[in-house]
Amino acid sequence: MSTTAAPFTATILGSPRIGPHRELKRAVEKYWAGRIGRDELESVAATLRRNTWDSLVAAGLDSVPINTFSHYDQMLDTAVLVGALPARVAGVADDLDRYFAAARGGVYGDAEIAPLEMTKWFDTNYHYIVPELGPDTSFSLNPDKVSGELEEARAQGIPARPVIIGPITFLALSKAVGGAGAPIGRLDELVDVYAELLRLLAAQGVGWVQIDEPVLVTDFVGNAGELAERTYARLGGLTERPAIFVATYFGELTDALPALARTPVEAIGVDLVAGSAAALAAVPELSGKLLVAGVVDGRNIWRTNLDGALDTLAALVDRAKTVAVSTSCSTLHVPYTLDAEPDIDAALRSWLAFGSEKVSEVAALARGLRDGRDAIAREIEASNAAIASRKDDPRLTNAQVRDRIASILTSGAQRAPADQRRVAQQDRLQLPALPTTTIGSYPQTSDIRIARADLRAGKIDAEEYERRMKAEIADVITLQEQVGLDVLVHGEPERNDMVQYFAEQLDGFFATQNGWVQSYGSRCVRPPILYGDVARPEPMTVQWITYAQSLTDKPVKGMLTGPVTILAWSFVRDDQPLAATAAQVALAIRDETIDLQTADIAIIQVDEPALRELLPLRSKDKEAYLRWAVDAFRLSTSGVADSTQIHTHLCYSEFGEVIGAIADLDADVTSIEAARSHMEVLDDLNAAGFSNSVGPGVYDIHSPRVPGVEEIAAALREALKAVPAERLWVNPDCGLKTRNTGEVTQSLKHLVAAAVKVRDE
């Protein structure tokens, strides 16, 4: 090694990049719209990086991760780093526009470019761009971004540690195209590029480099230990390189830990929130390593038990050469700071830690480990008081809810078989073959956003807000009737978010005002905090759906979010099993479906786009999860009559591992993302014995491009090879909230025209 790197003591694995006030989101979207140039966008980005790094140093971290910033996504950044962008974007001259073309697609000059696929990052709600590796993909190093951020950080005097997604993880999460073999087969070739990068960083005087390998805690590759040892024996054996810190997170390393510990890398990071410290005792090779202990939860917002974490850290001291304190993963997954939430009650606030508070916990634990418990006695006292307060709070237990769930489950009530339900529903609905519909949301126009802001600011009252939302609903109904859709939706103008909207009306939740986290690209969400037993005080959607239905003779779907998705897209209590919490949310949704049916709503959609997202990363844990996830959905949907049609929607995941569970949901109609994956999911559904109706997405709504009639017709013809016409629905692959009205109108006209064309055929 060219550099002797001193061990660090306090760090985090990565940080958010959207800005505490979503500055990057706004700047990127202005750049896309042509309202600002590249220089202004880069200025906003540089300011956010500078402020983030300064705050981490000020908080007491002695090693700061850099290159965790991204204009869109870190996997896409890595594809650029190793020269793996698809050939179809090569003609875009500007490098930043080329980058966004890969992420979003669009028209560049005379070329219409399709985007790369997008799916969930492990079992989180963050979406990553899936790199495509074809036979002609040739890896080459493009280090400008890493070097540029390194230069910026050094100019600020930051103890910078570049962070790179590791070669095993990058290949395991990439997609083979054009007949290429499995990407992991190119590991040795890609490691050559990483070796070149490490030599470059050594020449630039870098002391530490962090290489993220979260795939090692999963079963995504069958020989993780062998791959880890082969890769890091090679990289660790380089004569010119920085000290290597291999970071893992979201689970336990198991067999990969001793394999990794046998390599020459200097540091290994372990997630001690999702995993256990017990296995570390069986790995004597750790005695020569810096062990980076992830004892502060980087994914959830609960305050760390400092007393317990310090015990864990103290027990590790004899098992490693040195121990550093860290978050369990990047704080990308939590909001910036509790300081932005003035309305949280004192008790709940005391239980929480957002990003900046987690950084403070890391720094405090590092001091406690170094100087002894007395050095952080005040912090430990506050932590213990919060734990006691939470344990005794009456909001955590609702006996009536728990008794009702037990009673319904004991009764064993369920709906009739699907084929009987299909007859009853067709008699009621009288729909044509290949019925057309949309997924639920319509564009959130500036008028909608202004009305919501005016209501929050007190400029209008609830009555005026309702009037404006009803006007938006009337416009959406008119639009759908004009384009000729068969089954309509109300457009959801009153909903700020498909989870937060319900959380604001359910007991046991707290909805933040500024708790933004990145979902993908410039898309940000505010996950609510589920802290207590869940109950529904009153109907949540009935007035809006019945108003929409009063405007048309066509059926209007009641739109609800399913229990698994509400859990997945919330920060969920950690003091009881997820299955128990899911059942409580399911009971609230069940009550809403019954009220919608009573109001004569014939179709009710209960969306579960996150079903795949919560799937455990280890095979041994998957069956139990899928069992309670399916049970929760069926609890939420089994209270209605057979003539009421239940829809569900799933999107942007690799569905292979949950295909059986999708069938077990027993929804009458399942709409599912299929546009980017070219209908591949339909064959998987058939193989699993799926026999209910399905609406494979016929165009990708995350791209601004408008699909042509023949393009959609071709997708339908492809779908009809796998699904008979009497069970096939026609719809986009997701909600239309993020698109503009012009794009939506033209796309839906083409969708209806394509459906009519294929019906005639």
N, C-alpha and C positions, 0 to 999 in steps of 0.2 A: 504494500500500500504506500502511496505517496504522501498520505496525510495521517498523522496520529490524532485521532478524534477523541476528545475527552467525553466521558459519559454525561448525558444530561439527566435531569432529575424530575422535571415537570413539563408535560407537553399535552397537546391534543392531537388527534390523528388527521384533522382537517376542519375547515370552518365554512360557514355559509358564504355565499357570494352575491345574493340578490340585493343586499343593502338593507339596513334596518328600516328604511321607509320604501323599499322596493325600487330604489334608484336605478339599478341595472335593468330590471324589467322594463321600466318606462323608457330608458335610453335605447335599449335594443329594439323595442317596438317602434319607437320614433325613427330609428335607423331603417328598419324594414319598410316603413311607410314613406321614406325619403324626406322626412322632416328635419333630420340632422345628418351630418356627414360622419365619416369615420373618425376624424380627429376628435369631435365632441364625444362620440361614444367611447373612444379610448381614454379620454380625460376622465369621464365618469368612472370607468373601470379602474383606472390607476388610483383615483382618490379612494375608492372602496378598499382596494388592496392595502394602501398605505394606512388607512384608519384601522383596518382589521389587525395588521401586524403590530402597530403601535399599542393597541389595546391589549394584545396578548403579552407583550413584553411588560407593559405597565402592571398587568395582573400578577406577574411573577413567573412566567414560563421562561425557561432557559434554552428551549429549542422550539422554533416556530415553523410550522409547515407552510411551505410555499408551493406554487403550482397546483394548488387545490382550487384556485379561481378558474372560472370557465365562462365564456360567453353563452354556452348552451349546455354542454355535457362533458364529463371527464372521459367517458369511453370514446366519444367522438374526438376529443383532444388527443387521446392516445393513438387513434387511427391516423391522425395527422402526423403525430410524432414518429410513427414507424412506417409512414408512407402507404397506408392501407385505405385511402379513400377510393370509392368506386370510380371506374373509368368514365362513367357518364357525366361526372362533374368536372372532368379535366379541362373541358373547353371554357369554363368560367375563369376569366382572366384574373380577377382580383381574388386574393387568397381568402379574405374574410367572406366575400360573397360565395366563394366556392364551399367554404365551411358551412354556411347557412343553407346552401343548396342541398348539401348532403343531409342536413337535418330536417329541412322543411319542404324540399322540392320547389317547383315553380317554373316560370318561364324566364329563360335567360337568353336574350337575343332571339334567335329563331328556334331554340331548343326548349322543349318541355321536359323537365327533369323530375323523375319520381324520387321521393325521399327514401332514405333508409328506414327499415323497420324500427319500432320503438317498443320496449317492454319493461317490466318492472325490475328494479335493481334488487336481486335476491328477494327477501320477504319484506321489503319496505314499500312505501308509496312513492318513492322516487322512480322516475322512468329514465332509462338510458337508451341511447341510440345504438342499434345492433350493427357492428361492422360486418361487411360482406367480404369474404375471401374467396376469390375464384382462381381458376388455373393460371390466370395471367397476373395475379396480384404479386408484386415484387416488393419486398420490404426494403426500406431505406430510411436512414435517420434524418429527421427534420427538427433540430433541437431549438429553433428560434424562440418558441414560447417559454421553455424552461430557462434558457439562458437570459432572456429578457427579464423575467420575474426575478431571477437571481441577482441580476445587476441592480434592479430597483431596490430589492431588499437590502443589499449591501450598502447602497447609497444612504439608507436610513439607519444603518448600524444594527440591523436585525440579525439575530443568530439563526440564519435561515437553513432549513432542511427541505430540499426539493422532494416532492412526493410524486411517484409514478405508479400507475396501475401495472401490476406485474405481468410477465409474459404468460404464465399459466392461466391466470384469470382472464386476460384479454382474449386468448384463444378459446377458452372454454365458453365464453359468452358471445363469441362471434358466430356468424352463420356461413356455412359453405354454400356457394352458388356456382352455377355453370358447370355442374358435374364434378366440382372439386371434392377431394376427400375431406374427412373431418379436420377442422382447423388445428386441433391439438397435435396432429401429425406433423405440423410445421414448427414445433417448439424449438428444436435445435437451431433452425434457420433464424427464428425471431430472437433467440438468446444472443446470437451474433450481434444483432442491432443493439440490444441492451448492453452488451459488453462495450460496444463502441461508445454508447452514451456514458457509461461509467468512466471510461478512460477520459472522455471530454470533461466530465465534471471534476475528475481528479486534477486535470490540468488547470481548471479554473479555481482550484484550491478549496473545493467543497469538502467539509468534514464528514457530514452524514447525508445519506440518501435514504428515503423511505420508499420501499417497494411494497405495494398493497397486494396481498394474495388472499382475499376473502373466500375464494373458491375452495381453498384448502379445508374449510370447515364444513363443506357440503359433500354430497354424493354425486355432484355433477360430473366428476371424472372418477373412473373406477380405481385408479392407481395413484392417488394423490401423494402418498408418501414417496413413492419411487420418483414421480415427476419433480417433487420438491427437492429431493436429495440431488437428483441429476442436475437440475437447473442451478441450484445455489452452491453446489460444489464447484460448478463451472464459473459462475460469477464471483463467488467468494475466492476462487483461486487466481483471479487476475492480479498481476503484480502492480498495476496502476489503477487504483479505484478509491472512492471514499469508503468509509465504514458503512456497512449495509444493515439497515433495520427492516426486517420483513414483518409487516403488520398484517395481522389477521383479525377478523371481527365478524359478528353476527352468530357466533357459535363456538363450539369446542373443537380443537384441532385433532384430537384422538391420535390415530396412527401417524399422522403427518408431523406431529410435534417432535418425537424422537428423531425422525428422519431429517427434519429441518435443523434440529439441534446438533446433528452430526456434521453439518456443513460449516465452513469457516465464517459464516456471517456473524457480525458482532452483536446484534440485538434481535430479539423476537418479541412481537407484541401479541398478547393474548387477551381475549374478551372474557373478563371475569364477572360480567353481568349475565350474559347469555350462557356462559360456561362455568366450570368449577375449577377451583385451585387445586383440588385433590389430586388430579392427574399429574400435576407438575412434579410431585415428589418422586415419581417413577422414572424421571428423565435426568440421570446424573450429568449428562452433557450440558445442562443449563448452568452448571456451576462455573462455566467459563464465559457466560453471556451476560449482556445487559438485558434484563427482563422488563419489558414495558407493560405494566400491569393496568389493564383497563377496568378500573374499579368504579368509575363514575359513568353512569348510563348516558351514552350519547344519543340514544333513540327516543327515550321517554322523558317526561318532564318532572318526575318525582325527585324530591330532594334525596341526596345520598345519606345513608346512615353512616356518619363519619366514624363513630365508635367501631362499628362492625368492619368498615373498610380498612381502618387502621390496624385492626387485628389481622385481617387478611394480608395486608402488606408486610406486617412484622413477621408473619409466618413464612413469607417468601424470601426473606433476607438470607437465610441459610441455604436456599436452593439455587441461588444465582450469584454471579460475580457481583453485580450491582442491580438495584431495582429502581425503576423510574415510575412515576405515577402518571396516568393518562385517562382520557375518556375511553370508553369501550369501542367507539367508532368516531367518525367525523360528527361534529355538531351541525352539519348540513341539515340534519333531520329534525332539529328543534328550533323554536323561535329565538330571536336575538337576545331579548332581555325582559325580565319581569317589570322593569321600570316603565315599559310602555303600556302597562295594564293597571290603570288606577282604580278600576272598578272591582277588582277581586277582593272578597272579604278577607279579613285578617287571618282567619283560621286556614282557609284554603291556600292563601298566599304562602303561609309558613310551611306548607307541605311541598312546595314547588321549587324547581330550579330550571330556568331556561338556559340559553347558551352562555351568557356572561356569568351567570351564577355557577354554572358547571366548571367554567375555567377557574373561578375563585375556589371551588371545592378542590380541584386538582392541586392548585397552589398550596392550599391549607394542608392537604394530606401530605404533600411533599415536605412541608415544614415539620409536620408532626412526625414523619418517619425519620427525618434528619435530627430534630432537636428534642423529640419526646412529646408525649401527650400534653404535658403542661403548656407547651408552646401554642397549642390551639385549644386550650380549655374552653374559651368562650364560644368558639365555633361548635365544639362538641356538645356543649350545654344546649345551644339553640337547636341543634339537630335532634337531640334526644327529646326536647320539649315538643318539637313538631311531630315526631313519631307518636308520642303519647297523645297529643291532641287529635291526631287523625284516627287513632285506634278507638277513641271514645266518642267520636262525632256521631250523633243519631242519624245523620243523613246517609250513612253507609248501609243501613239495614231497614228494609220495608217488608214487614212480615206479610202483609196482604198480598204483595206481588209474589213473594216466594210461595205462598199457599196456593195462589191461583195457578201458577206454573205446574206445581205438583199435581193439582187436580186435573188439569187438561192432559198432562202426560199419562196419568193413570187411566183416564177414560179411553185412550187409544183411538180417538176420533180421527178419521181420515176421509179423503174424497174417493169417489168411485174410480175405477180404472180409466186410463186416458182415452181409450177408444169410445167409451160410453160418454165421457165428458165432451168429446169432439162433436158427437152427434147433437147433443143438447145445445152446445154453443153455436153450431152452424144454424140450427133451427131458429135460434134467437137473433143471430147477427146477420145472416144472409149475405155473406161476403163473397166476392168473386174469386176465381182462381188467381193465385199470385197477388194477394192483397198487399197494398202499398201503405206504408206508415213511416214515421220517424221515431227516433229513440226517446225523445222527451223534451229537451231544452231547445229553445230558439235563440237567435242572437240577443245578447244583452246590450241593447242599444244605449246611446248616450242619454236618451230620455229616461230610461230605466235607472241608469246609474245616478243621474241628477236627482230623480225622485227619491232614491234610497238615501243619498247624501242629505237632501233637504229634510227628510224625516228625522235622520240622526241629529241634524243641527237644530231641529225645532222650527224650521222655516215653514213646514206644512204639518198638519195633524194627520192622525191615522185615517180619518175619513177621506181626506184629499188623496192620500197615498193609495188607498183602496180604489178610488175613482180612476187614478192614473194607471194602476195595474190592470184594472178591468178593461180600460181602453186598449192596452197592449195585448191583452188576451183576445179581444175582439178582432184586432188587426191580424193576429196569428191565425185565428180560425178562418178569417176571410181569405188569407193567403193560401191556406191549405185547401180550402174549397175551390179556389181559382185554379190551382195547379192540378187538382183532381185526385188527391189522396183519398184512400178508402177509410182509414182509421186515423183519427186526428188526436192531437195533444193540445194542452192549453199553453205550452211554451215556457212555463215556469218563470215568468218575469218577476214574481214576488220572492224568488229564492236566490239568496246570495251564493249558495253552494248546496250541493245535493246531500251533504251530511250536516253541515252547520245549521241549515234551515230547520231540520228536525231536532237537533240538539238544543236549539233555542227554545223549543216548546216541550221538552221532556225534563222531568225531574231527574236529578242525578248528574246533569251535565252543566258545565260552564263554558260559554262561548266567548273566546277572546276578542278584543277589538283590534289588536295589532300583532297577533301571534302568527305571522306569515312564515311559511316554509315553501321551498321550491318543490314543485311536483315534476315539471320538465321544462326545459327551455325558459321561456318567460312566464310560464304558467305557475301561479302561486296559490296556495290554499291556506286556510286557517283551521287546522284540526281542533275541534272542541276537546275539552277535558272531561272525561267520563270518570267521576270520582266517587259516586255513590250508587245505591240501588236505583234502577231506572223505572219510571212510571209515566203514563200519559194522562195528564190532567183533563184534556179535552181534545176533540178532533183537530187535526192539524192541516188537512188539505181539502176537506169536503166542500167548504164554501167556494173555493176557487174552481174545483173540478165541476161542480154542479152549475156554476155560472157559465163555464165554457160549454157544457153540454146543452144549456138552454139556448145557445146561439146557433145550433146546427141539428139536423136530423141524423147526421152520421155519428157513429160511436166515438166518444172521446175517452181516451185512456186515463184512469186514475194513476198518478205517478208517485211511487214510494221508493225509498232506498232500503235495501235489505239489511238484516242484522249483522251479517259478517262484514259487509262494506262499511257500515257505521262504526264497527269496532276497528277495522283496518285503517280507517281514515280519521280516527280520533286518537288522542293520548289516553290510554285505557288504564284503569285502576290495576294495580299489581298485587292486591291483597286477597284475591280469590281467583279460581280458575277462569280462563277465558270462556269456557263452555257455559258456566253459570251466568256470566255477564251477557253472553249472546242470547241466552234464553229470555232474559229480562227485556232486552231490546226487541226480540221477536214477539213477545207478548204485546208490546206497545204497537208494533206494526200490525199484528193480528187484529187488534181492536179497530185500527184505522181501516183495514180492508172490509171488516163487517159493516162499519158505518158507511163506507162508499157503496157497498152493495145495497144497503138499506136506502140510499139516495138514488138507486136505480142506475148506477154506473155498471156497465156490462163487462168492461175490460179493465183489469187492474195490473199494472206492471210493477213488480218488486225487483229492483235492480241489484245485481250482485257482481259488479265488475271486479271486485277484489277477492273473489273466491280463490283464485290461484295465488294471489299475493301473500296470503297468510300461511300457505303451505310450508310446513317445516322443511328445513334444509337437509335433514337426515331421513332416510327412507323409513327407519324404524318408528319414527314419530308421525308419519303421514296418515296412516289409517285412522288413528284416534282423532286427529284434527278433522279429517273429512267426514267422519261419523257425526261429530257434534255440529259441524258447519251445515251439513245437509239437514240434520234434525232441527236446527234453528230456522232454516228457511221454510221447512215444511210446517213447523209450528206457526210461523207468521202467515202462511197462505192456506192452511187447511180449514179455516173457519167459514169459508164461503160455499155457496151452492155449486153444483156441478155445471150449471148453465152460466156461471160467471167465469170468464176466461182469464187465467193467470199468465202473464208474460214475465220474463226476466231478461236481463241484458248482461253480457259479459264482454270485456274488451281489454285489449293491449296486454296480453299475457301469452306465455307458451302454455297451451291448454292440454298438451298430451297427458300429463300426469293426473289431471283432474277430470278427464273425459267421463270416466265412470260416475264421478260425483255429479257432473252436470246432468247426466241422465237420471240420477237418483233424485235430483231436485223435483222432478216430475212436473215442471211448469208446462202449461199447455203450449206455449210458444217461447222459444229461446232465441233472442237476437244476439249475434256474436260477431266480433271483429273477424273479418276474413279478407278485407280488401288488400292489405299489405302482404298477407300470407297467401294470396291467390287461391282461396277456397280450400286450402289443404286441410282445414279443420273438419270439413264435412266427412271426409273419408274416415277420420278418427272417430267421429260421432257414430257413424254406421258400424264401425268395427266394435264399438262398445254397446251395440244393441239399442241405440237411441231411436225411438220411433214416434216421438212427438213432433210438433211443427217447429220449424227453424227459420230464422231470418238472417242469413249470412250477410254481413255488410258488403254492399256492392260498390261503395266508393269510400275513399279515405277523407274524413272531414278535417284531419289535422293539417292538410295541405290546402293552400288557397286556390288551387287549380279547380276548374269546373270540369267534371267528366262529361264526355260526349255520350249521346244516346247509344251508339253502337258499342262503345266501351262497356256500358252498363249491361246492354243486351248480351254481350259476349260473356260477362260474368254470370248472368242468369242462366245462360245455356250451359255453362260449366257446372253451375250448382245443380241444374236439373239432371245431370249425369249421376248425382249422388242422392238427390232428394226428389220424390215424386211431387208433381205440381200441387196436389191437394194438401201437401204439408209444407210448401215453400212460401215464405213471406219475402217482401222486397223492401229494403230499408238501408239507410246509410249505416256506417259501422259504429257511430257513436253520436252523442248529442251535438247540437249545432250552436251551442252557446258561444264558442270562440270565433265563429265565422261572422261575416257581415251579411246583411239582408239581401244584397244583390247576388252574392255568390250562392246563398241558400236558395233563392227563388229560381235561378237558372238551373242549379243542380237538381232540384226537385222536379222541375218541369221535364228534365231529361230522364230522371228516374221513372216518372209516370209514363212517359212516352216509351221507354224501353220495356216496361212491364206490359203495356198494351201490345207492343210489337211481338213480344215473346208469347203472350196469350194467343194472339192471332196465329202464330206459327204452330 
